[in-house]
Amino acid sequence: MRDCCCVRRGEAPPMSDYPYFERLVETAGLIARHPDYPGKSRMIQDCHWEVEDLVQSGRINASQAEVLRSVLTGRLVEPSRL
């Protein structure tokens, strides 16, 4: 597998500078805003299960999980869109 040039130079890849939780919020927003398609509701439900898994594993806390749930249900627009 070919390494990114920034990794070969000992630098972090650009996406690693973006905090994990912010990436989750952005991704949840992209999924929630996507136009309807067959299976979208199933995808949203799967995302809710993933949020629960992230809480159980300690990767996010309960308040972060609530933000993600709100973004997925359309109750909250992710901060970058405000």
N, C-alpha and C positions, 0 to 999 in steps of 0.2 A: 504494500500500500504506500502510495506517495505521500510524504509529509507536507503539510502546509509550510511555505517558506518562513513564516513567522515562528513556527515551532522549531524549525531547524536552526534559527538564529537565537533560540532560547526565549522568545517572546510568547505571550499568551495569544491564542487565537482571538480575534475581535469579539466574538459572541461571549467569551468567558468573562469579559468586562461587564456584561449586562447581568445584574444580579438574578439569581435563580427565580425568586418569587416574581420579579417583574417580567421575566420571560413567560412564566406560567400565566400571569394575568393577560399579557398580550396574546398568547396562544388561545386562551379561553375566549377572549374577545373576538378573535378571528373566526373561531368556530361558531360562536353565538350569532355573529353578524352575517355569516355566510347565507346566501339565499337558500330557501327551503329546497330540499331534494329528498327523494325516498331514502329513509334511513337516518335522516338528520336527528330526529328525536331520540333514536337509539344511540347515536354518537354522543348526544348531550348527556343521556343517562350514563353511558360508559365513563364520561368525564367526571360525573358526580361520584362514581365508584372510585375512580382514580384519586380524586380529592381525598376521599376517606382513607384510601391506602397511604397517601402521603402523610396524613395526620398520624395514622397508626405507626408509621415508620419513623416519625419524628422529623421528617424533612420540612414540614410546615407546621405552624401552630393553629389553634382553633380560630383565632380571629382572621388569619390569612385564608383559612378554608372558607370562612363565611364570605370574604371578599370574592373568592373564586366562584362560589355558588351564586352569588349575586350577579356576577358578570355572565355566567352561563345561562341564568334565567332572564337576563335582560333588565334586571332591576338596577344595575349599576353599570355605567359606561366606564371602561378602564381609564385611569387617570390621564394617559397620554392622549385620549380623545376629547378631554374636557376643554 
